[in-house]
Amino acid sequence: MQNDRFRFIDAAVQIFADARPPGIYKSDYLRELFRRYGDEEDCPPAPEKPDWCLGKCLNRLTNRQIFY
């Protein structure tokens, strides 16, 4: 049963990454998914944040409006 759950979450994370590159880039989200539905020790490393994330993060930090 545990192996089936791991294959499910591993496949789901990969399908999401294929559909929405780079996939889930927040390591805490990935760890939580693997904790709930697989084995947290098997959690892959998160990909780097996408370029578009930097603008939104800066917007929150500076509280300024950034236009893209």
PyMOL Python script that loads the backbone (N, CA, C, O; Angstrom):
from pymol import cmd

cmd.read_pdbstr("""\
ATOM      1  N   MET A   1       0.832  -1.194   0.000  1.00  0.00           N
ATOM      2  CA  MET A   1       0.000   0.000   0.000  1.00  0.00           C
ATOM      3  C   MET A   1       0.873   1.254   0.000  1.00  0.00           C
ATOM      4  O   MET A   1       0.609   2.193  -0.751  1.00  0.00           O
ATOM      5  N   GLN A   2       1.901   1.274   0.830  1.00  0.00           N
ATOM      6  CA  GLN A   2       2.773   2.446   0.899  1.00  0.00           C
ATOM      7  C   GLN A   2       3.430   2.708  -0.456  1.00  0.00           C
ATOM      8  O   GLN A   2       3.541   3.863  -0.870  1.00  0.00           O
ATOM      9  N   ASN A   3       3.868   1.659  -1.151  1.00  0.00           N
ATOM     10  CA  ASN A   3       4.498   1.836  -2.453  1.00  0.00           C
ATOM     11  C   ASN A   3       3.523   2.414  -3.460  1.00  0.00           C
ATOM     12  O   ASN A   3       3.906   3.247  -4.282  1.00  0.00           O
ATOM     13  N   ASP A   4       2.267   1.986  -3.412  1.00  0.00           N
ATOM     14  CA  ASP A   4       1.259   2.529  -4.319  1.00  0.00           C
ATOM     15  C   ASP A   4       1.044   4.012  -4.060  1.00  0.00           C
ATOM     16  O   ASP A   4       0.899   4.794  -5.000  1.00  0.00           O
ATOM     17  N   ARG A   5       1.023   4.404  -2.790  1.00  0.00           N
ATOM     18  CA  ARG A   5       0.834   5.821  -2.463  1.00  0.00           C
ATOM     19  C   ARG A   5       2.016   6.637  -2.954  1.00  0.00           C
ATOM     20  O   ARG A   5       1.832   7.740  -3.469  1.00  0.00           O
ATOM     21  N   PHE A   6       3.242   6.109  -2.804  1.00  0.00           N
ATOM     22  CA  PHE A   6       4.413   6.841  -3.272  1.00  0.00           C
ATOM     23  C   PHE A   6       4.363   7.004  -4.777  1.00  0.00           C
ATOM     24  O   PHE A   6       4.629   8.090  -5.290  1.00  0.00           O
ATOM     25  N   ARG A   7       4.027   5.945  -5.490  1.00  0.00           N
ATOM     26  CA  ARG A   7       3.971   6.052  -6.953  1.00  0.00           C
ATOM     27  C   ARG A   7       2.925   7.074  -7.369  1.00  0.00           C
ATOM     28  O   ARG A   7       3.130   7.813  -8.332  1.00  0.00           O
ATOM     29  N   PHE A   8       1.805   7.123  -6.654  1.00  0.00           N
ATOM     30  CA  PHE A   8       0.755   8.084  -6.976  1.00  0.00           C
ATOM     31  C   PHE A   8       1.254   9.517  -6.816  1.00  0.00           C
ATOM     32  O   PHE A   8       1.105  10.322  -7.735  1.00  0.00           O
ATOM     33  N   ILE A   9       1.839   9.849  -5.671  1.00  0.00           N
ATOM     34  CA  ILE A   9       2.250  11.233  -5.438  1.00  0.00           C
ATOM     35  C   ILE A   9       3.431  11.599  -6.320  1.00  0.00           C
ATOM     36  O   ILE A   9       3.516  12.731  -6.796  1.00  0.00           O
ATOM     37  N   ASP A  10       4.337  10.668  -6.544  1.00  0.00           N
ATOM     38  CA  ASP A  10       5.472  10.915  -7.425  1.00  0.00           C
ATOM     39  C   ASP A  10       4.981  11.221  -8.840  1.00  0.00           C
ATOM     40  O   ASP A  10       5.455  12.160  -9.479  1.00  0.00           O
ATOM     41  N   ALA A  11       4.033  10.426  -9.321  1.00  0.00           N
ATOM     42  CA  ALA A  11       3.473  10.642 -10.655  1.00  0.00           C
ATOM     43  C   ALA A  11       2.688  11.948 -10.709  1.00  0.00           C
ATOM     44  O   ALA A  11       2.780  12.684 -11.691  1.00  0.00           O
ATOM     45  N   ALA A  12       1.927  12.239  -9.679  1.00  0.00           N
ATOM     46  CA  ALA A  12       1.128  13.468  -9.662  1.00  0.00           C
ATOM     47  C   ALA A  12       2.018  14.708  -9.703  1.00  0.00           C
ATOM     48  O   ALA A  12       1.714  15.665 -10.416  1.00  0.00           O
ATOM     49  N   VAL A  13       3.106  14.698  -8.948  1.00  0.00           N
ATOM     50  CA  VAL A  13       4.033  15.840  -8.946  1.00  0.00           C
ATOM     51  C   VAL A  13       4.665  15.998 -10.326  1.00  0.00           C
ATOM     52  O   VAL A  13       4.825  17.120 -10.806  1.00  0.00           O
ATOM     53  N   GLN A  14       5.026  14.893 -10.966  1.00  0.00           N
ATOM     54  CA  GLN A  14       5.631  14.959 -12.297  1.00  0.00           C
ATOM     55  C   GLN A  14       4.631  15.435 -13.345  1.00  0.00           C
ATOM     56  O   GLN A  14       4.983  16.241 -14.206  1.00  0.00           O
ATOM     57  N   ILE A  15       3.403  14.955 -13.288  1.00  0.00           N
ATOM     58  CA  ILE A  15       2.369  15.393 -14.237  1.00  0.00           C
ATOM     59  C   ILE A  15       2.129  16.891 -14.094  1.00  0.00           C
ATOM     60  O   ILE A  15       1.997  17.597 -15.093  1.00  0.00           O
ATOM     61  N   PHE A  16       2.073  17.376 -12.857  1.00  0.00           N
ATOM     62  CA  PHE A  16       1.887  18.809 -12.636  1.00  0.00           C
ATOM     63  C   PHE A  16       3.068  19.599 -13.199  1.00  0.00           C
ATOM     64  O   PHE A  16       2.872  20.643 -13.821  1.00  0.00           O
ATOM     65  N   ALA A  17       4.287  19.113 -12.987  1.00  0.00           N
ATOM     66  CA  ALA A  17       5.484  19.798 -13.499  1.00  0.00           C
ATOM     67  C   ALA A  17       5.483  19.828 -15.024  1.00  0.00           C
ATOM     68  O   ALA A  17       5.883  20.827 -15.621  1.00  0.00           O
ATOM     69  N   ASP A  18       5.041  18.754 -15.655  1.00  0.00           N
ATOM     70  CA  ASP A  18       4.976  18.720 -17.117  1.00  0.00           C
ATOM     71  C   ASP A  18       3.942  19.709 -17.647  1.00  0.00           C
ATOM     72  O   ASP A  18       4.150  20.339 -18.684  1.00  0.00           O
ATOM     73  N   ALA A  19       2.833  19.841 -16.932  1.00  0.00           N
ATOM     74  CA  ALA A  19       1.754  20.729 -17.368  1.00  0.00           C
ATOM     75  C   ALA A  19       2.015  22.188 -17.021  1.00  0.00           C
ATOM     76  O   ALA A  19       1.614  23.083 -17.764  1.00  0.00           O
ATOM     77  N   ARG A  20       2.686  22.434 -15.893  1.00  0.00           N
ATOM     78  CA  ARG A  20       2.918  23.800 -15.415  1.00  0.00           C
ATOM     79  C   ARG A  20       4.375  23.960 -14.967  1.00  0.00           C
ATOM     80  O   ARG A  20       4.654  24.021 -13.769  1.00  0.00           O
ATOM     81  N   PRO A  21       5.298  24.028 -15.922  1.00  0.00           N
ATOM     82  CA  PRO A  21       6.716  24.155 -15.549  1.00  0.00           C
ATOM     83  C   PRO A  21       6.943  25.388 -14.679  1.00  0.00           C
ATOM     84  O   PRO A  21       6.324  26.417 -14.948  1.00  0.00           O
ATOM     85  N   PRO A  22       7.750  25.350 -13.703  1.00  0.00           N
ATOM     86  CA  PRO A  22       8.648  24.256 -13.330  1.00  0.00           C
ATOM     87  C   PRO A  22       8.020  23.254 -12.371  1.00  0.00           C
ATOM     88  O   PRO A  22       8.730  22.407 -11.828  1.00  0.00           O
ATOM     89  N   GLY A  23       6.725  23.323 -12.148  1.00  0.00           N
ATOM     90  CA  GLY A  23       6.088  22.422 -11.187  1.00  0.00           C
ATOM     91  C   GLY A  23       5.963  23.100  -9.834  1.00  0.00           C
ATOM     92  O   GLY A  23       5.924  24.328  -9.746  1.00  0.00           O
ATOM     93  N   ILE A  24       5.901  22.309  -8.795  1.00  0.00           N
ATOM     94  CA  ILE A  24       5.787  22.847  -7.435  1.00  0.00           C
ATOM     95  C   ILE A  24       7.181  23.259  -6.989  1.00  0.00           C
ATOM     96  O   ILE A  24       8.041  22.406  -6.770  1.00  0.00           O
ATOM     97  N   TYR A  25       7.407  24.550  -6.853  1.00  0.00           N
ATOM     98  CA  TYR A  25       8.749  25.050  -6.543  1.00  0.00           C
ATOM     99  C   TYR A  25       8.912  25.427  -5.070  1.00  0.00           C
ATOM    100  O   TYR A  25       9.966  25.926  -4.673  1.00  0.00           O
ATOM    101  N   LYS A  26       7.894  25.197  -4.268  1.00  0.00           N
ATOM    102  CA  LYS A  26       8.000  25.480  -2.832  1.00  0.00           C
ATOM    103  C   LYS A  26       8.267  24.170  -2.104  1.00  0.00           C
ATOM    104  O   LYS A  26       7.433  23.265  -2.094  1.00  0.00           O
ATOM    105  N   SER A  27       9.435  24.088  -1.500  1.00  0.00           N
ATOM    106  CA  SER A  27       9.853  22.829  -0.885  1.00  0.00           C
ATOM    107  C   SER A  27       8.927  22.400   0.251  1.00  0.00           C
ATOM    108  O   SER A  27       8.717  21.204   0.458  1.00  0.00           O
ATOM    109  N   ASP A  28       8.374  23.358   0.986  1.00  0.00           N
ATOM    110  CA  ASP A  28       7.476  22.970   2.078  1.00  0.00           C
ATOM    111  C   ASP A  28       6.187  22.350   1.545  1.00  0.00           C
ATOM    112  O   ASP A  28       5.623  21.468   2.193  1.00  0.00           O
ATOM    113  N   TYR A  29       5.706  22.789   0.378  1.00  0.00           N
ATOM    114  CA  TYR A  29       4.519  22.179  -0.225  1.00  0.00           C
ATOM    115  C   TYR A  29       4.827  20.744  -0.649  1.00  0.00           C
ATOM    116  O   TYR A  29       4.035  19.833  -0.403  1.00  0.00           O
ATOM    117  N   LEU A  30       5.978  20.550  -1.284  1.00  0.00           N
ATOM    118  CA  LEU A  30       6.364  19.205  -1.704  1.00  0.00           C
ATOM    119  C   LEU A  30       6.508  18.271  -0.504  1.00  0.00           C
ATOM    120  O   LEU A  30       6.007  17.146  -0.522  1.00  0.00           O
ATOM    121  N   ARG A  31       7.187  18.738   0.526  1.00  0.00           N
ATOM    122  CA  ARG A  31       7.376  17.905   1.717  1.00  0.00           C
ATOM    123  C   ARG A  31       6.035  17.510   2.331  1.00  0.00           C
ATOM    124  O   ARG A  31       5.853  16.366   2.748  1.00  0.00           O
ATOM    125  N   GLU A  32       5.102  18.452   2.385  1.00  0.00           N
ATOM    126  CA  GLU A  32       3.787  18.156   2.966  1.00  0.00           C
ATOM    127  C   GLU A  32       3.028  17.134   2.116  1.00  0.00           C
ATOM    128  O   GLU A  32       2.389  16.234   2.660  1.00  0.00           O
ATOM    129  N   LEU A  33       3.092  17.263   0.798  1.00  0.00           N
ATOM    130  CA  LEU A  33       2.441  16.278  -0.070  1.00  0.00           C
ATOM    131  C   LEU A  33       3.017  14.881   0.154  1.00  0.00           C
ATOM    132  O   LEU A  33       2.273  13.908   0.271  1.00  0.00           O
ATOM    133  N   PHE A  34       4.339  14.791   0.212  1.00  0.00           N
ATOM    134  CA  PHE A  34       4.960  13.483   0.418  1.00  0.00           C
ATOM    135  C   PHE A  34       4.724  12.975   1.837  1.00  0.00           C
ATOM    136  O   PHE A  34       4.637  11.766   2.049  1.00  0.00           O
ATOM    137  N   ARG A  35       4.621  13.866   2.798  1.00  0.00           N
ATOM    138  CA  ARG A  35       4.323  13.441   4.168  1.00  0.00           C
ATOM    139  C   ARG A  35       2.930  12.818   4.231  1.00  0.00           C
ATOM    140  O   ARG A  35       2.729  11.788   4.873  1.00  0.00           O
ATOM    141  N   ARG A  36       1.971  13.455   3.558  1.00  0.00           N
ATOM    142  CA  ARG A  36       0.590  12.975   3.610  1.00  0.00           C
ATOM    143  C   ARG A  36       0.336  11.757   2.731  1.00  0.00           C
ATOM    144  O   ARG A  36      -0.388  10.842   3.123  1.00  0.00           O
ATOM    145  N   TYR A  37       0.933  11.747   1.545  1.00  0.00           N
ATOM    146  CA  TYR A  37       0.548  10.746   0.550  1.00  0.00           C
ATOM    147  C   TYR A  37       1.663   9.796   0.141  1.00  0.00           C
ATOM    148  O   TYR A  37       1.452   8.949  -0.727  1.00  0.00           O
ATOM    149  N   GLY A  38       2.814   9.909   0.727  1.00  0.00           N
ATOM    150  CA  GLY A  38       3.921   9.029   0.371  1.00  0.00           C
ATOM    151  C   GLY A  38       4.856   8.887   1.544  1.00  0.00           C
ATOM    152  O   GLY A  38       4.438   8.537   2.647  1.00  0.00           O
ATOM    153  N   ASP A  39       6.110   9.155   1.308  1.00  0.00           N
ATOM    154  CA  ASP A  39       7.130   9.090   2.346  1.00  0.00           C
ATOM    155  C   ASP A  39       7.964  10.355   2.230  1.00  0.00           C
ATOM    156  O   ASP A  39       8.586  10.599   1.196  1.00  0.00           O
ATOM    157  N   GLU A  40       7.979  11.150   3.271  1.00  0.00           N
ATOM    158  CA  GLU A  40       8.671  12.445   3.234  1.00  0.00           C
ATOM    159  C   GLU A  40      10.146  12.287   2.873  1.00  0.00           C
ATOM    160  O   GLU A  40      10.736  13.184   2.270  1.00  0.00           O
ATOM    161  N   GLU A  41      10.739  11.166   3.235  1.00  0.00           N
ATOM    162  CA  GLU A  41      12.148  10.934   2.910  1.00  0.00           C
ATOM    163  C   GLU A  41      12.373  10.775   1.412  1.00  0.00           C
ATOM    164  O   GLU A  41      13.493  10.963   0.938  1.00  0.00           O
ATOM    165  N   ASP A  42      11.332  10.434   0.661  1.00  0.00           N
ATOM    166  CA  ASP A  42      11.441  10.261  -0.788  1.00  0.00           C
ATOM    167  C   ASP A  42      11.115  11.536  -1.559  1.00  0.00           C
ATOM    168  O   ASP A  42      11.087  11.523  -2.790  1.00  0.00           O
ATOM    169  N   CYS A  43      10.874  12.616  -0.862  1.00  0.00           N
ATOM    170  CA  CYS A  43      10.512  13.883  -1.500  1.00  0.00           C
ATOM    171  C   CYS A  43      11.680  14.399  -2.346  1.00  0.00           C
ATOM    172  O   CYS A  43      12.801  14.509  -1.850  1.00  0.00           O
ATOM    173  N   PRO A  44      11.424  14.715  -3.619  1.00  0.00           N
ATOM    174  CA  PRO A  44      12.494  15.245  -4.466  1.00  0.00           C
ATOM    175  C   PRO A  44      12.800  16.693  -4.094  1.00  0.00           C
ATOM    176  O   PRO A  44      11.970  17.358  -3.473  1.00  0.00           O
ATOM    177  N   PRO A  45      13.967  17.184  -4.461  1.00  0.00           N
ATOM    178  CA  PRO A  45      14.261  18.595  -4.202  1.00  0.00           C
ATOM    179  C   PRO A  45      13.362  19.482  -5.063  1.00  0.00           C
ATOM    180  O   PRO A  45      13.001  19.115  -6.181  1.00  0.00           O
ATOM    181  N   ALA A  46      13.014  20.625  -4.545  1.00  0.00           N
ATOM    182  CA  ALA A  46      12.173  21.561  -5.297  1.00  0.00           C
ATOM    183  C   ALA A  46      13.000  22.211  -6.404  1.00  0.00           C
ATOM    184  O   ALA A  46      14.184  22.489  -6.211  1.00  0.00           O
ATOM    185  N   PRO A  47      12.384  22.456  -7.563  1.00  0.00           N
ATOM    186  CA  PRO A  47      13.095  23.176  -8.617  1.00  0.00           C
ATOM    187  C   PRO A  47      13.294  24.633  -8.211  1.00  0.00           C
ATOM    188  O   PRO A  47      12.680  25.110  -7.257  1.00  0.00           O
ATOM    189  N   GLU A  48      14.151  25.329  -8.936  1.00  0.00           N
ATOM    190  CA  GLU A  48      14.369  26.744  -8.652  1.00  0.00           C
ATOM    191  C   GLU A  48      13.093  27.528  -8.914  1.00  0.00           C
ATOM    192  O   GLU A  48      12.257  27.136  -9.728  1.00  0.00           O
ATOM    193  N   LYS A  49      12.962  28.643  -8.207  1.00  0.00           N
ATOM    194  CA  LYS A  49      11.793  29.496  -8.421  1.00  0.00           C
ATOM    195  C   LYS A  49      11.822  30.041  -9.844  1.00  0.00           C
ATOM    196  O   LYS A  49      12.889  30.358 -10.368  1.00  0.00           O
ATOM    197  N   PRO A  50      10.649  30.149 -10.469  1.00  0.00           N
ATOM    198  CA  PRO A  50      10.598  30.710 -11.819  1.00  0.00           C
ATOM    199  C   PRO A  50      10.925  32.200 -11.792  1.00  0.00           C
ATOM    200  O   PRO A  50      10.789  32.854 -10.758  1.00  0.00           O
ATOM    201  N   ASP A  51      11.356  32.728 -12.932  1.00  0.00           N
ATOM    202  CA  ASP A  51      11.725  34.140 -13.024  1.00  0.00           C
ATOM    203  C   ASP A  51      10.578  35.065 -12.637  1.00  0.00           C
ATOM    204  O   ASP A  51      10.800  36.110 -12.025  1.00  0.00           O
ATOM    205  N   TRP A  52       9.350  34.683 -12.991  1.00  0.00           N
ATOM    206  CA  TRP A  52       8.218  35.566 -12.704  1.00  0.00           C
ATOM    207  C   TRP A  52       7.944  35.681 -11.209  1.00  0.00           C
ATOM    208  O   TRP A  52       7.305  36.641 -10.778  1.00  0.00           O
ATOM    209  N   CYS A  53       8.405  34.741 -10.423  1.00  0.00           N
ATOM    210  CA  CYS A  53       8.166  34.775  -8.980  1.00  0.00           C
ATOM    211  C   CYS A  53       8.905  35.927  -8.316  1.00  0.00           C
ATOM    212  O   CYS A  53       8.404  36.501  -7.349  1.00  0.00           O
ATOM    213  N   LEU A  54      10.065  36.270  -8.806  1.00  0.00           N
ATOM    214  CA  LEU A  54      10.863  37.327  -8.201  1.00  0.00           C
ATOM    215  C   LEU A  54      10.099  38.646  -8.169  1.00  0.00           C
ATOM    216  O   LEU A  54      10.134  39.350  -7.160  1.00  0.00           O
ATOM    217  N   GLY A  55       9.416  38.991  -9.243  1.00  0.00           N
ATOM    218  CA  GLY A  55       8.658  40.237  -9.281  1.00  0.00           C
ATOM    219  C   GLY A  55       7.544  40.272  -8.256  1.00  0.00           C
ATOM    220  O   GLY A  55       7.358  41.285  -7.582  1.00  0.00           O
ATOM    221  N   LYS A  56       6.808  39.195  -8.127  1.00  0.00           N
ATOM    222  CA  LYS A  56       5.716  39.155  -7.161  1.00  0.00           C
ATOM    223  C   LYS A  56       6.244  39.188  -5.741  1.00  0.00           C
ATOM    224  O   LYS A  56       5.657  39.831  -4.872  1.00  0.00           O
ATOM    225  N   CYS A  57       7.348  38.498  -5.500  1.00  0.00           N
ATOM    226  CA  CYS A  57       7.927  38.492  -4.159  1.00  0.00           C
ATOM    227  C   CYS A  57       8.429  39.885  -3.798  1.00  0.00           C
ATOM    228  O   CYS A  57       8.228  40.346  -2.675  1.00  0.00           O
ATOM    229  N   LEU A  58       9.075  40.550  -4.736  1.00  0.00           N
ATOM    230  CA  LEU A  58       9.544  41.909  -4.480  1.00  0.00           C
ATOM    231  C   LEU A  58       8.371  42.840  -4.229  1.00  0.00           C
ATOM    232  O   LEU A  58       8.449  43.730  -3.382  1.00  0.00           O
ATOM    233  N   ASN A  59       7.287  42.637  -4.959  1.00  0.00           N
ATOM    234  CA  ASN A  59       6.103  43.460  -4.783  1.00  0.00           C
ATOM    235  C   ASN A  59       5.595  43.353  -3.349  1.00  0.00           C
ATOM    236  O   ASN A  59       5.236  44.361  -2.741  1.00  0.00           O
ATOM    237  N   ARG A  60       5.564  42.154  -2.815  1.00  0.00           N
ATOM    238  CA  ARG A  60       5.092  41.970  -1.443  1.00  0.00           C
ATOM    239  C   ARG A  60       6.049  42.588  -0.437  1.00  0.00           C
ATOM    240  O   ARG A  60       5.618  43.163   0.562  1.00  0.00           O
ATOM    241  N   LEU A  61       7.340  42.473  -0.695  1.00  0.00           N
ATOM    242  CA  LEU A  61       8.328  42.990   0.246  1.00  0.00           C
ATOM    243  C   LEU A  61       8.359  44.514   0.275  1.00  0.00           C
ATOM    244  O   LEU A  61       8.481  45.115   1.343  1.00  0.00           O
ATOM    245  N   THR A  62       8.250  45.134  -0.884  1.00  0.00           N
ATOM    246  CA  THR A  62       8.361  46.590  -0.956  1.00  0.00           C
ATOM    247  C   THR A  62       7.009  47.278  -0.871  1.00  0.00           C
ATOM    248  O   THR A  62       6.931  48.491  -0.679  1.00  0.00           O
ATOM    249  N   ASN A  63       5.929  46.483  -1.017  1.00  0.00           N
ATOM    250  CA  ASN A  63       4.576  47.018  -0.995  1.00  0.00           C
ATOM    251  C   ASN A  63       4.370  48.056  -2.101  1.00  0.00           C
ATOM    252  O   ASN A  63       3.613  49.013  -1.938  1.00  0.00           O
ATOM    253  N   ARG A  64       5.047  47.852  -3.211  1.00  0.00           N
ATOM    254  CA  ARG A  64       4.896  48.730  -4.373  1.00  0.00           C
ATOM    255  C   ARG A  64       4.205  47.965  -5.489  1.00  0.00           C
ATOM    256  O   ARG A  64       4.224  46.735  -5.528  1.00  0.00           O
ATOM    257  N   GLN A  65       3.606  48.704  -6.376  1.00  0.00           N
ATOM    258  CA  GLN A  65       2.960  48.068  -7.508  1.00  0.00           C
ATOM    259  C   GLN A  65       3.987  47.893  -8.615  1.00  0.00           C
ATOM    260  O   GLN A  65       4.655  48.846  -9.016  1.00  0.00           O
ATOM    261  N   ILE A  66       4.103  46.680  -9.097  1.00  0.00           N
ATOM    262  CA  ILE A  66       5.042  46.377 -10.169  1.00  0.00           C
ATOM    263  C   ILE A  66       4.233  45.987 -11.390  1.00  0.00           C
ATOM    264  O   ILE A  66       3.334  45.150 -11.303  1.00  0.00           O
ATOM    265  N   PHE A  67       4.546  46.584 -12.518  1.00  0.00           N
ATOM    266  CA  PHE A  67       3.852  46.271 -13.758  1.00  0.00           C
ATOM    267  C   PHE A  67       4.714  45.346 -14.594  1.00  0.00           C
ATOM    268  O   PHE A  67       5.929  45.527 -14.686  1.00  0.00           O
ATOM    269  N   TYR A  68       4.083  44.355 -15.201  1.00  0.00           N
ATOM    270  CA  TYR A  68       4.809  43.391 -16.030  1.00  0.00           C
ATOM    271  C   TYR A  68       4.541  43.679 -17.473  1.00  0.00           C
ATOM    272  O   TYR A  68       5.056  42.982 -18.348  1.00  0.00           O
TER     273      TYR A  68
END
""", "prot")
cmd.dss("prot")
cmd.show_as("cartoon", "prot")
cmd.util.cbc("prot")
cmd.orient("prot")
